[in-house]
């Protein structure tokens, strides 16, 4: 199997974990811990489910390592990496 003949759908994660943008860092961390994953996609709300950002393990380290406990209470939308980019494969 070569890269040229591999479909993204064959290697992508299909059970993507998401959290709503108004949740706090604890809720997102719990999803990562419970599912043994390193990132969570942040959505606008549970009705529309539009992806708007991502929180990664690196984000958690940055937030917790800063020792600014007030960050732990902020809505995740203020801490996530955004915007969430969509990459499209273009033939060479």
N, CA, C and O atoms as CSV, one atom per row, in Angstrom:
chain,resi,resn,atom,element,x,y,z
A,1,UNK,N,N,0.844,-1.171,0.000
A,1,UNK,CA,C,0.000,0.000,0.000
A,1,UNK,C,C,0.890,1.236,0.000
A,1,UNK,O,O,1.755,1.388,0.863
A,2,UNK,N,N,0.675,2.113,-0.968
A,2,UNK,CA,C,1.463,3.338,-1.040
A,2,UNK,C,C,0.599,4.528,-0.632
A,2,UNK,O,O,-0.627,4.444,-0.573
A,3,UNK,N,N,1.268,5.617,-0.360
A,3,UNK,CA,C,0.575,6.822,0.052
A,3,UNK,C,C,-0.387,7.298,-1.037
A,3,UNK,O,O,-1.469,7.802,-0.735
A,4,UNK,N,N,-0.003,7.144,-2.267
A,4,UNK,CA,C,-0.839,7.589,-3.377
A,4,UNK,C,C,-2.131,6.793,-3.500
A,4,UNK,O,O,-3.127,7.313,-4.001
A,5,UNK,N,N,-2.131,5.558,-3.060
A,5,UNK,CA,C,-3.316,4.707,-3.202
A,5,UNK,C,C,-4.079,4.537,-1.895
A,5,UNK,O,O,-5.049,3.780,-1.839
A,6,UNK,N,N,-3.655,5.228,-0.852
A,6,UNK,CA,C,-4.332,5.124,0.437
A,6,UNK,C,C,-5.416,6.183,0.546
A,6,UNK,O,O,-5.159,7.372,0.355
A,7,UNK,N,N,-6.617,5.747,0.851
A,7,UNK,CA,C,-7.716,6.682,1.074
A,7,UNK,C,C,-7.662,7.196,2.500
A,7,UNK,O,O,-7.355,6.440,3.421
A,8,UNK,N,N,-7.954,8.460,2.689
A,8,UNK,CA,C,-7.985,9.041,4.028
A,8,UNK,C,C,-8.969,8.267,4.898
A,8,UNK,O,O,-8.712,8.056,6.083
A,9,UNK,N,N,-10.079,7.848,4.330
A,9,UNK,CA,C,-11.098,7.124,5.102
A,9,UNK,C,C,-10.573,5.803,5.657
A,9,UNK,O,O,-11.133,5.270,6.616
A,10,UNK,N,N,-9.504,5.271,5.065
A,10,UNK,CA,C,-8.914,4.022,5.561
A,10,UNK,C,C,-8.072,4.224,6.818
A,10,UNK,O,O,-7.868,3.275,7.575
A,11,UNK,N,N,-7.585,5.428,7.055
A,11,UNK,CA,C,-6.681,5.657,8.180
A,11,UNK,C,C,-7.191,6.671,9.197
A,11,UNK,O,O,-6.600,6.827,10.266
A,12,UNK,N,N,-8.286,7.364,8.873
A,12,UNK,CA,C,-8.776,8.410,9.774
A,12,UNK,C,C,-9.475,7.824,10.998
A,12,UNK,O,O,-9.919,6.676,10.989
A,13,UNK,N,N,-9.559,8.623,12.031
A,13,UNK,CA,C,-10.318,8.255,13.217
A,13,UNK,C,C,-11.777,8.554,12.948
A,13,UNK,O,O,-12.136,9.679,12.600
A,14,UNK,N,N,-12.617,7.548,13.108
A,14,UNK,CA,C,-14.032,7.726,12.801
A,14,UNK,C,C,-14.853,8.075,14.040
A,14,UNK,O,O,-15.920,8.678,13.921
A,15,UNK,N,N,-14.376,7.710,15.213
A,15,UNK,CA,C,-15.086,7.978,16.462
A,15,UNK,C,C,-14.446,9.187,17.144
A,15,UNK,O,O,-13.810,9.060,18.190
A,16,UNK,N,N,-14.625,10.353,16.536
A,16,UNK,CA,C,-14.005,11.576,17.028
A,16,UNK,C,C,-14.745,12.061,18.273
A,16,UNK,O,O,-15.973,12.135,18.289
A,17,UNK,N,N,-13.988,12.388,19.306
A,17,UNK,CA,C,-14.578,12.891,20.548
A,17,UNK,C,C,-14.695,14.401,20.465
A,17,UNK,O,O,-13.766,15.083,20.032
A,18,UNK,N,N,-15.839,14.919,20.883
A,18,UNK,CA,C,-16.098,16.357,20.828
A,18,UNK,C,C,-16.590,16.849,22.182
A,18,UNK,O,O,-17.076,16.078,23.010
A,19,UNK,N,N,-16.449,18.150,22.379
A,19,UNK,CA,C,-17.003,18.800,23.568
A,19,UNK,C,C,-17.504,20.167,23.151
A,19,UNK,O,O,-16.975,20.776,22.222
A,20,UNK,N,N,-18.519,20.643,23.838
A,20,UNK,CA,C,-19.156,21.929,23.549
A,20,UNK,C,C,-18.281,23.071,24.053
A,20,UNK,O,O,-17.631,22.941,25.090
A,21,UNK,N,N,-18.258,24.173,23.338
A,21,UNK,CA,C,-17.332,25.277,23.578
A,21,UNK,C,C,-17.478,25.950,24.936
A,21,UNK,O,O,-16.540,26.622,25.365
A,22,UNK,N,N,-18.575,25.812,25.620
A,22,UNK,CA,C,-18.748,26.461,26.918
A,22,UNK,C,C,-18.352,25.579,28.103
A,22,UNK,O,O,-18.467,26.001,29.254
A,23,UNK,N,N,-17.890,24.370,27.832
A,23,UNK,CA,C,-17.387,23.509,28.904
A,23,UNK,C,C,-16.033,24.023,29.376
A,23,UNK,O,O,-15.407,24.842,28.702
A,24,UNK,N,N,-15.578,23.543,30.539
A,24,UNK,CA,C,-14.269,23.980,31.039
A,24,UNK,C,C,-13.196,22.934,30.746
A,24,UNK,O,O,-13.479,21.867,30.201
A,25,UNK,N,N,-11.980,23.258,31.113
A,25,UNK,CA,C,-10.825,22.415,30.802
A,25,UNK,C,C,-10.909,21.052,31.491
A,25,UNK,O,O,-10.397,20.062,30.968
A,26,UNK,N,N,-11.546,20.995,32.652
A,26,UNK,CA,C,-11.700,19.710,33.333
A,26,UNK,C,C,-12.529,18.744,32.494
A,26,UNK,O,O,-12.169,17.574,32.367
A,27,UNK,N,N,-13.628,19.216,31.921
A,27,UNK,CA,C,-14.489,18.357,31.104
A,27,UNK,C,C,-13.734,17.804,29.901
A,27,UNK,O,O,-13.865,16.628,29.562
A,28,UNK,N,N,-12.944,18.660,29.260
A,28,UNK,CA,C,-12.172,18.232,28.088
A,28,UNK,C,C,-11.074,17.246,28.506
A,28,UNK,O,O,-10.844,16.245,27.828
A,29,UNK,N,N,-10.404,17.532,29.617
A,29,UNK,CA,C,-9.359,16.636,30.127
A,29,UNK,C,C,-9.924,15.265,30.459
A,29,UNK,O,O,-9.279,14.247,30.210
A,30,UNK,N,N,-11.119,15.236,31.018
A,30,UNK,CA,C,-11.765,13.963,31.389
A,30,UNK,C,C,-12.051,13.124,30.147
A,30,UNK,O,O,-11.869,11.907,30.164
A,31,UNK,N,N,-12.496,13.766,29.074
A,31,UNK,CA,C,-12.725,13.028,27.826
A,31,UNK,C,C,-11.427,12.414,27.327
A,31,UNK,O,O,-11.408,11.252,26.921
A,32,UNK,N,N,-10.338,13.182,27.352
A,32,UNK,CA,C,-9.043,12.668,26.897
A,32,UNK,C,C,-8.601,11.495,27.766
A,32,UNK,O,O,-8.161,10.468,27.248
A,33,UNK,N,N,-8.716,11.644,29.076
A,33,UNK,CA,C,-8.290,10.594,29.996
A,33,UNK,C,C,-9.127,9.334,29.815
A,33,UNK,O,O,-8.576,8.239,29.698
A,34,UNK,N,N,-10.433,9.472,29.789
A,34,UNK,CA,C,-11.337,8.316,29.689
A,34,UNK,C,C,-11.177,7.560,28.378
A,34,UNK,O,O,-11.409,6.352,28.325
A,35,UNK,N,N,-10.782,8.263,27.320
A,35,UNK,CA,C,-10.703,7.648,25.989
A,35,UNK,C,C,-9.275,7.414,25.507
A,35,UNK,O,O,-9.064,6.958,24.383
A,36,UNK,N,N,-8.293,7.727,26.357
A,36,UNK,CA,C,-6.877,7.518,26.007
A,36,UNK,C,C,-6.533,8.203,24.685
A,36,UNK,O,O,-5.955,7.594,23.785
A,37,UNK,N,N,-6.900,9.480,24.589
A,37,UNK,CA,C,-6.653,10.243,23.371
A,37,UNK,C,C,-5.910,11.530,23.700
A,37,UNK,O,O,-5.854,11.940,24.860
A,38,UNK,N,N,-5.346,12.160,22.693
A,38,UNK,CA,C,-4.532,13.344,22.899
A,38,UNK,C,C,-5.153,14.646,22.440
A,38,UNK,O,O,-4.519,15.697,22.532
A,39,UNK,N,N,-6.390,14.598,21.945
A,39,UNK,CA,C,-7.041,15.830,21.520
A,39,UNK,C,C,-8.554,15.639,21.471
A,39,UNK,O,O,-9.060,14.524,21.348
A,40,UNK,N,N,-9.251,16.759,21.571
A,40,UNK,CA,C,-10.710,16.769,21.497
A,40,UNK,C,C,-11.111,17.924,20.578
A,40,UNK,O,O,-10.612,19.041,20.714
A,41,UNK,N,N,-12.004,17.644,19.656
A,41,UNK,CA,C,-12.532,18.680,18.777
A,41,UNK,C,C,-13.597,19.456,19.551
A,41,UNK,O,O,-14.452,18.870,20.215
A,42,UNK,N,N,-13.531,20.783,19.453
A,42,UNK,CA,C,-14.501,21.627,20.132
A,42,UNK,C,C,-15.568,22.055,19.122
A,42,UNK,O,O,-15.258,22.524,18.027
A,43,UNK,N,N,-16.830,21.881,19.520
A,43,UNK,CA,C,-17.953,22.216,18.645
A,43,UNK,C,C,-18.698,23.430,19.197
A,43,UNK,O,O,-18.599,23.761,20.379
A,44,UNK,N,N,-19.446,24.082,18.308
A,44,UNK,CA,C,-20.184,25.272,18.739
A,44,UNK,C,C,-21.268,24.916,19.747
A,44,UNK,O,O,-21.377,25.565,20.787
A,45,UNK,N,N,-22.070,23.899,19.458
A,45,UNK,CA,C,-23.076,23.402,20.401
A,45,UNK,C,C,-23.503,22.011,19.962
A,45,UNK,O,O,-23.168,21.564,18.866
A,46,UNK,N,N,-24.242,21.333,20.825
A,46,UNK,CA,C,-24.609,19.945,20.535
A,46,UNK,C,C,-25.687,19.822,19.465
A,46,UNK,O,O,-25.855,18.746,18.891
A,47,UNK,N,N,-26.420,20.893,19.184
A,47,UNK,CA,C,-27.439,20.835,18.139
A,47,UNK,C,C,-26.809,20.895,16.750
A,47,UNK,O,O,-27.087,20.049,15.900
A,48,UNK,N,N,-25.960,21.897,16.521
A,48,UNK,CA,C,-25.345,22.089,15.194
A,48,UNK,C,C,-24.094,21.240,15.011
A,48,UNK,O,O,-23.828,20.750,13.913
A,49,UNK,N,N,-23.328,21.065,16.078
A,49,UNK,CA,C,-22.108,20.248,16.051
A,49,UNK,C,C,-21.080,20.721,15.025
A,49,UNK,O,O,-20.388,19.900,14.425
A,50,UNK,N,N,-20.974,22.025,14.817
A,50,UNK,CA,C,-19.964,22.566,13.903
A,50,UNK,C,C,-18.618,22.600,14.609
A,50,UNK,O,O,-18.505,23.185,15.686
A,51,UNK,N,N,-17.585,21.978,14.020
A,51,UNK,CA,C,-16.251,22.032,14.633
A,51,UNK,C,C,-15.678,23.441,14.531
A,51,UNK,O,O,-15.654,24.033,13.452
A,52,UNK,N,N,-15.216,23.977,15.669
A,52,UNK,CA,C,-14.697,25.345,15.668
A,52,UNK,C,C,-13.283,25.439,16.220
A,52,UNK,O,O,-12.654,26.492,16.110
A,53,UNK,N,N,-12.765,24.367,16.811
A,53,UNK,CA,C,-11.421,24.403,17.368
A,53,UNK,C,C,-10.995,23.035,17.855
A,53,UNK,O,O,-11.693,22.041,17.656
A,54,UNK,N,N,-9.840,22.999,18.497
A,54,UNK,CA,C,-9.289,21.748,19.016
A,54,UNK,C,C,-8.522,22.050,20.295
A,54,UNK,O,O,-7.909,23.109,20.429
A,55,UNK,N,N,-8.563,21.113,21.230
A,55,UNK,CA,C,-7.736,21.175,22.432
A,55,UNK,C,C,-6.849,19.941,22.411
A,55,UNK,O,O,-7.332,18.819,22.256
A,56,UNK,N,N,-5.545,20.158,22.570
A,56,UNK,CA,C,-4.573,19.071,22.531
A,56,UNK,C,C,-3.891,18.913,23.886
A,56,UNK,O,O,-4.045,19.753,24.772
A,57,UNK,N,N,-3.139,17.833,24.036
A,57,UNK,CA,C,-2.348,17.643,25.255
A,57,UNK,C,C,-1.409,18.822,25.477
A,57,UNK,O,O,-1.202,19.245,26.614
A,58,UNK,N,N,-0.845,19.351,24.408
A,58,UNK,CA,C,0.048,20.510,24.533
A,58,UNK,C,C,-0.681,21.724,25.090
A,58,UNK,O,O,-0.116,22.478,25.882
A,59,UNK,N,N,-1.929,21.918,24.683
A,59,UNK,CA,C,-2.725,23.015,25.232
A,59,UNK,C,C,-2.916,22.835,26.733
A,59,UNK,O,O,-2.811,23.794,27.497
A,60,UNK,N,N,-3.199,21.598,27.155
A,60,UNK,CA,C,-3.402,21.334,28.587
A,60,UNK,C,C,-2.139,21.621,29.388
A,60,UNK,O,O,-2.204,22.206,30.469
A,61,UNK,N,N,-1.003,21.214,28.863
A,61,UNK,CA,C,0.262,21.469,29.556
A,61,UNK,C,C,0.510,22.973,29.669
A,61,UNK,O,O,0.931,23.456,30.720
A,62,UNK,N,N,0.252,23.705,28.603
A,62,UNK,CA,C,0.440,25.160,28.612
A,62,UNK,C,C,-0.463,25.814,29.657
A,62,UNK,O,O,-0.017,26.676,30.414
A,63,UNK,N,N,-1.715,25.410,29.698
A,63,UNK,CA,C,-2.677,26.014,30.624
A,63,UNK,C,C,-2.356,25.660,32.072
A,63,UNK,O,O,-2.294,26.541,32.929
A,64,UNK,N,N,-2.153,24.380,32.344
A,64,UNK,CA,C,-1.884,23.942,33.722
A,64,UNK,C,C,-0.503,24.396,34.179
A,64,UNK,O,O,-0.323,24.781,35.334
A,65,UNK,N,N,0.464,24.351,33.279
A,65,UNK,CA,C,1.823,24.761,33.621
A,65,UNK,C,C,1.960,26.230,33.922
A,65,UNK,O,O,2.917,26.641,34.578
A,66,UNK,N,N,1.024,27.031,33.456
A,66,UNK,CA,C,1.102,28.464,33.708
A,66,UNK,C,C,0.776,28.802,35.161
A,66,UNK,O,O,1.027,29.918,35.614
A,67,UNK,N,N,0.216,27.835,35.888
A,67,UNK,CA,C,-0.164,28.010,37.290
A,67,UNK,C,C,-1.150,29.149,37.511
A,67,UNK,O,O,-1.229,29.722,38.597
A,68,UNK,N,N,-1.883,29.459,36.481
A,68,UNK,CA,C,-2.927,30.460,36.608
A,68,UNK,C,C,-4.250,29.728,36.780
A,68,UNK,O,O,-4.920,29.401,35.800
A,69,UNK,N,N,-4.619,29.476,38.024
A,69,UNK,CA,C,-5.775,28.642,38.303
A,69,UNK,C,C,-7.072,29.216,37.732
A,69,UNK,O,O,-8.024,28.471,37.499
A,70,UNK,N,N,-7.120,30.518,37.507
A,70,UNK,CA,C,-8.343,31.096,36.938
A,70,UNK,C,C,-8.617,30.549,35.533
A,70,UNK,O,O,-9.765,30.546,35.088
A,71,UNK,N,N,-7.576,30.086,34.830
A,71,UNK,CA,C,-7.764,29.512,33.497
A,71,UNK,C,C,-8.565,28.216,33.549
A,71,UNK,O,O,-9.242,27.863,32.584
A,72,UNK,N,N,-8.490,27.513,34.662
A,72,UNK,CA,C,-9.202,26.240,34.776
A,72,UNK,C,C,-10.707,26.438,34.823
A,72,UNK,O,O,-11.452,25.489,34.580
A,73,UNK,N,N,-11.163,27.608,35.119
A,73,UNK,CA,C,-12.596,27.895,35.208
A,73,UNK,C,C,-13.156,28.551,33.942
A,73,UNK,O,O,-14.371,28.687,33.799
A,74,UNK,N,N,-12.279,28.951,33.032
A,74,UNK,CA,C,-12.736,29.625,31.809
A,74,UNK,C,C,-13.406,28.635,30.869
A,74,UNK,O,O,-13.053,27.456,30.862
A,75,UNK,N,N,-14.377,29.101,30.068
A,75,UNK,CA,C,-14.944,28.242,29.032
A,75,UNK,C,C,-13.836,27.836,28.049
A,75,UNK,O,O,-12.933,28.620,27.757
A,76,UNK,N,N,-13.919,26.639,27.562
A,76,UNK,CA,C,-12.878,26.100,26.682
A,76,UNK,C,C,-12.737,26.937,25.412
A,76,UNK,O,O,-11.659,26.960,24.818
A,77,UNK,N,N,-13.794,27.625,24.979
A,77,UNK,CA,C,-13.715,28.444,23.766
A,77,UNK,C,C,-12.685,29.557,23.899
A,77,UNK,O,O,-12.205,30.073,22.889
A,78,UNK,N,N,-12.337,29.936,25.123
A,78,UNK,CA,C,-11.335,30.971,25.336
A,78,UNK,C,C,-9.916,30.405,25.393
A,78,UNK,O,O,-8.951,31.169,25.422
A,79,UNK,N,N,-9.779,29.077,25.408
A,79,UNK,CA,C,-8.469,28.446,25.555
A,79,UNK,C,C,-8.080,27.562,24.376
A,79,UNK,O,O,-6.904,27.239,24.213
A,80,UNK,N,N,-9.045,27.168,23.556
A,80,UNK,CA,C,-8.795,26.211,22.475
A,80,UNK,C,C,-7.960,26.841,21.364
A,80,UNK,O,O,-7.853,28.063,21.264
A,81,UNK,N,N,-7.372,25.985,20.536
A,81,UNK,CA,C,-6.708,26.411,19.317
A,81,UNK,C,C,-7.783,26.580,18.252
A,81,UNK,O,O,-8.576,25.670,18.007
A,82,UNK,N,N,-7.802,27.730,17.633
A,82,UNK,CA,C,-8.797,27.972,16.603
A,82,UNK,C,C,-8.277,29.005,15.620
A,82,UNK,O,O,-7.371,29.759,15.978
A,83,UNK,N,N,-8.786,29.083,14.428
A,83,UNK,CA,C,-9.866,28.262,13.896
A,83,UNK,C,C,-9.363,26.869,13.540
A,83,UNK,O,O,-8.161,26.634,13.420
A,84,UNK,N,N,-10.294,25.972,13.376
A,84,UNK,CA,C,-9.978,24.614,12.975
A,84,UNK,C,C,-9.906,24.605,11.457
A,84,UNK,O,O,-10.895,24.898,10.785
A,85,UNK,N,N,-8.734,24.269,10.908
A,85,UNK,CA,C,-8.539,24.323,9.463
A,85,UNK,C,C,-8.929,23.003,8.828
A,85,UNK,O,O,-8.766,21.937,9.422
A,86,UNK,N,N,-9.437,23.087,7.631
A,86,UNK,CA,C,-9.744,21.908,6.819
A,86,UNK,C,C,-8.712,21.856,5.708
A,86,UNK,O,O,-8.561,22.811,4.945
A,87,UNK,N,N,-8.006,20.748,5.620
A,87,UNK,CA,C,-6.997,20.599,4.587
A,87,UNK,C,C,-7.556,19.723,3.480
A,87,UNK,O,O,-8.160,18.681,3.734
A,88,UNK,N,N,-7.349,20.156,2.273
A,88,UNK,CA,C,-7.817,19.408,1.111
A,88,UNK,C,C,-6.612,18.971,0.305
A,88,UNK,O,O,-5.703,19.756,0.037
A,89,UNK,N,N,-6.623,17.712,-0.072
A,89,UNK,CA,C,-5.537,17.178,-0.887
A,89,UNK,C,C,-5.689,17.702,-2.311
A,89,UNK,O,O,-6.766,17.637,-2.903
A,90,UNK,N,N,-4.609,18.210,-2.837
A,90,UNK,CA,C,-4.589,18.641,-4.227
A,90,UNK,C,C,-3.568,17.801,-4.965
A,90,UNK,O,O,-2.453,17.620,-4.476
A,91,UNK,N,N,-3.926,17.280,-6.139
A,91,UNK,CA,C,-2.957,16.512,-6.920
A,91,UNK,C,C,-1.721,17.336,-7.246
A,91,UNK,O,O,-1.825,18.539,-7.480
A,92,UNK,N,N,-0.550,16.702,-7.263
A,92,UNK,CA,C,0.686,17.406,-7.607
A,92,UNK,C,C,0.795,17.642,-9.088
A,92,UNK,O,O,1.777,18.224,-9.549
